Amino acid sequence: MVKARGSTKDMMKQISNIGIIKYGYEVSGDYDACLVVEGPTLEDIDGKIDRIRALRTVRDTKSFIVLRKW
């Protein structure tokens, strides 16, 4: 989950340009977007999340790890 600093559209363009998300969804509520990030290890995923957090258009993030898909 990601909160934009400014325009959600600008944030999503910047996130898409770094090429590390599998899917991105604009959502309503406390956060502006829901991103799906995958990786072979938790360290890889953590690095991708750090890159997203470092973007100037990102104000806040909240991360979740999927334990099981139904």
PyMOL CGO cylinders between C-alpha atoms (Angstrom):
from pymol import cmd
from pymol.cgo import CYLINDER

trace = [
    CYLINDER, 0.00, 0.00, 0.00, 1.38, 3.39, -0.98, 0.3, 1, 1, 1, 1, 1, 1,
    CYLINDER, 1.38, 3.39, -0.98, 0.41, 7.01, -0.25, 0.3, 1, 1, 1, 1, 1, 1,
    CYLINDER, 0.41, 7.01, -0.25, 1.29, 9.55, -2.89, 0.3, 1, 1, 1, 1, 1, 1,
    CYLINDER, 1.29, 9.55, -2.89, 3.04, 12.84, -2.29, 0.3, 1, 1, 1, 1, 1, 1,
    CYLINDER, 3.04, 12.84, -2.29, 0.99, 14.84, -4.78, 0.3, 1, 1, 1, 1, 1, 1,
    CYLINDER, 0.99, 14.84, -4.78, -0.60, 13.16, -7.78, 0.3, 1, 1, 1, 1, 1, 1,
    CYLINDER, -0.60, 13.16, -7.78, -1.26, 9.41, -7.70, 0.3, 1, 1, 1, 1, 1, 1,
    CYLINDER, -1.26, 9.41, -7.70, -0.81, 9.36, -11.47, 0.3, 1, 1, 1, 1, 1, 1,
    CYLINDER, -0.81, 9.36, -11.47, 2.67, 10.93, -11.20, 0.3, 1, 1, 1, 1, 1, 1,
    CYLINDER, 2.67, 10.93, -11.20, 3.62, 8.50, -8.44, 0.3, 1, 1, 1, 1, 1, 1,
    CYLINDER, 3.62, 8.50, -8.44, 2.48, 5.46, -10.42, 0.3, 1, 1, 1, 1, 1, 1,
    CYLINDER, 2.48, 5.46, -10.42, 4.36, 6.64, -13.52, 0.3, 1, 1, 1, 1, 1, 1,
    CYLINDER, 4.36, 6.64, -13.52, 7.55, 6.97, -11.48, 0.3, 1, 1, 1, 1, 1, 1,
    CYLINDER, 7.55, 6.97, -11.48, 7.06, 3.56, -9.83, 0.3, 1, 1, 1, 1, 1, 1,
    CYLINDER, 7.06, 3.56, -9.83, 6.30, 1.90, -13.18, 0.3, 1, 1, 1, 1, 1, 1,
    CYLINDER, 6.30, 1.90, -13.18, 9.42, 3.41, -14.72, 0.3, 1, 1, 1, 1, 1, 1,
    CYLINDER, 9.42, 3.41, -14.72, 11.75, 1.60, -12.30, 0.3, 1, 1, 1, 1, 1, 1,
    CYLINDER, 11.75, 1.60, -12.30, 10.25, -1.72, -13.43, 0.3, 1, 1, 1, 1, 1, 1,
    CYLINDER, 10.25, -1.72, -13.43, 10.04, -3.64, -10.15, 0.3, 1, 1, 1, 1, 1, 1,
    CYLINDER, 10.04, -3.64, -10.15, 6.30, -4.09, -9.62, 0.3, 1, 1, 1, 1, 1, 1,
    CYLINDER, 6.30, -4.09, -9.62, 4.25, -6.95, -11.01, 0.3, 1, 1, 1, 1, 1, 1,
    CYLINDER, 4.25, -6.95, -11.01, 0.91, -5.12, -10.69, 0.3, 1, 1, 1, 1, 1, 1,
    CYLINDER, 0.91, -5.12, -10.69, -0.23, -1.71, -9.53, 0.3, 1, 1, 1, 1, 1, 1,
    CYLINDER, -0.23, -1.71, -9.53, -3.78, -0.71, -8.63, 0.3, 1, 1, 1, 1, 1, 1,
    CYLINDER, -3.78, -0.71, -8.63, -5.21, 2.71, -7.76, 0.3, 1, 1, 1, 1, 1, 1,
    CYLINDER, -5.21, 2.71, -7.76, -7.45, 2.30, -4.70, 0.3, 1, 1, 1, 1, 1, 1,
    CYLINDER, -7.45, 2.30, -4.70, -9.72, 4.40, -2.51, 0.3, 1, 1, 1, 1, 1, 1,
    CYLINDER, -9.72, 4.40, -2.51, -9.28, 4.82, 1.23, 0.3, 1, 1, 1, 1, 1, 1,
    CYLINDER, -9.28, 4.82, 1.23, -6.30, 5.69, 3.41, 0.3, 1, 1, 1, 1, 1, 1,
    CYLINDER, -6.30, 5.69, 3.41, -3.79, 4.72, 0.70, 0.3, 1, 1, 1, 1, 1, 1,
    CYLINDER, -3.79, 4.72, 0.70, -3.67, 5.69, -2.97, 0.3, 1, 1, 1, 1, 1, 1,
    CYLINDER, -3.67, 5.69, -2.97, -2.29, 2.52, -4.55, 0.3, 1, 1, 1, 1, 1, 1,
    CYLINDER, -2.29, 2.52, -4.55, -1.80, -1.17, -3.94, 0.3, 1, 1, 1, 1, 1, 1,
    CYLINDER, -1.80, -1.17, -3.94, 1.35, -2.66, -5.48, 0.3, 1, 1, 1, 1, 1, 1,
    CYLINDER, 1.35, -2.66, -5.48, 2.32, -6.28, -5.99, 0.3, 1, 1, 1, 1, 1, 1,
    CYLINDER, 2.32, -6.28, -5.99, 6.06, -6.92, -5.71, 0.3, 1, 1, 1, 1, 1, 1,
    CYLINDER, 6.06, -6.92, -5.71, 7.61, -10.38, -6.03, 0.3, 1, 1, 1, 1, 1, 1,
    CYLINDER, 7.61, -10.38, -6.03, 11.07, -11.73, -5.43, 0.3, 1, 1, 1, 1, 1, 1,
    CYLINDER, 11.07, -11.73, -5.43, 12.97, -14.94, -4.73, 0.3, 1, 1, 1, 1, 1, 1,
    CYLINDER, 12.97, -14.94, -4.73, 13.91, -13.89, -1.18, 0.3, 1, 1, 1, 1, 1, 1,
    CYLINDER, 13.91, -13.89, -1.18, 12.69, -11.53, 1.52, 0.3, 1, 1, 1, 1, 1, 1,
    CYLINDER, 12.69, -11.53, 1.52, 15.91, -9.55, 1.07, 0.3, 1, 1, 1, 1, 1, 1,
    CYLINDER, 15.91, -9.55, 1.07, 15.11, -9.04, -2.62, 0.3, 1, 1, 1, 1, 1, 1,
    CYLINDER, 15.11, -9.04, -2.62, 11.57, -7.91, -1.84, 0.3, 1, 1, 1, 1, 1, 1,
    CYLINDER, 11.57, -7.91, -1.84, 12.86, -5.61, 0.92, 0.3, 1, 1, 1, 1, 1, 1,
    CYLINDER, 12.86, -5.61, 0.92, 15.29, -4.00, -1.52, 0.3, 1, 1, 1, 1, 1, 1,
    CYLINDER, 15.29, -4.00, -1.52, 12.48, -3.34, -3.99, 0.3, 1, 1, 1, 1, 1, 1,
    CYLINDER, 12.48, -3.34, -3.99, 10.33, -1.80, -1.27, 0.3, 1, 1, 1, 1, 1, 1,
    CYLINDER, 10.33, -1.80, -1.27, 13.25, 0.41, -0.22, 0.3, 1, 1, 1, 1, 1, 1,
    CYLINDER, 13.25, 0.41, -0.22, 13.58, 1.64, -3.82, 0.3, 1, 1, 1, 1, 1, 1,
    CYLINDER, 13.58, 1.64, -3.82, 9.87, 2.51, -3.90, 0.3, 1, 1, 1, 1, 1, 1,
    CYLINDER, 9.87, 2.51, -3.90, 10.07, 4.30, -0.52, 0.3, 1, 1, 1, 1, 1, 1,
    CYLINDER, 10.07, 4.30, -0.52, 12.99, 6.41, -1.78, 0.3, 1, 1, 1, 1, 1, 1,
    CYLINDER, 12.99, 6.41, -1.78, 10.96, 7.95, -4.63, 0.3, 1, 1, 1, 1, 1, 1,
    CYLINDER, 10.96, 7.95, -4.63, 10.11, 11.63, -4.18, 0.3, 1, 1, 1, 1, 1, 1,
    CYLINDER, 10.11, 11.63, -4.18, 6.45, 10.98, -5.13, 0.3, 1, 1, 1, 1, 1, 1,
    CYLINDER, 6.45, 10.98, -5.13, 5.95, 8.42, -2.33, 0.3, 1, 1, 1, 1, 1, 1,
    CYLINDER, 5.95, 8.42, -2.33, 4.83, 9.75, 1.05, 0.3, 1, 1, 1, 1, 1, 1,
    CYLINDER, 4.83, 9.75, 1.05, 4.19, 6.52, 2.99, 0.3, 1, 1, 1, 1, 1, 1,
    CYLINDER, 4.19, 6.52, 2.99, 4.02, 2.75, 2.54, 0.3, 1, 1, 1, 1, 1, 1,
    CYLINDER, 4.02, 2.75, 2.54, 2.54, -0.22, 4.35, 0.3, 1, 1, 1, 1, 1, 1,
    CYLINDER, 2.54, -0.22, 4.35, 3.76, -3.70, 3.44, 0.3, 1, 1, 1, 1, 1, 1,
    CYLINDER, 3.76, -3.70, 3.44, 2.16, -7.13, 3.72, 0.3, 1, 1, 1, 1, 1, 1,
    CYLINDER, 2.16, -7.13, 3.72, 3.58, -10.57, 2.96, 0.3, 1, 1, 1, 1, 1, 1,
    CYLINDER, 3.58, -10.57, 2.96, 1.19, -13.10, 1.37, 0.3, 1, 1, 1, 1, 1, 1,
    CYLINDER, 1.19, -13.10, 1.37, 1.33, -16.37, 3.29, 0.3, 1, 1, 1, 1, 1, 1,
    CYLINDER, 1.33, -16.37, 3.29, -1.15, -18.36, 1.23, 0.3, 1, 1, 1, 1, 1, 1,
    CYLINDER, -1.15, -18.36, 1.23, -3.25, -17.84, -1.90, 0.3, 1, 1, 1, 1, 1, 1,
    CYLINDER, -3.25, -17.84, -1.90, -6.78, -19.28, -1.85, 0.3, 1, 1, 1, 1, 1, 1,
]
cmd.load_cgo(trace, "trace")
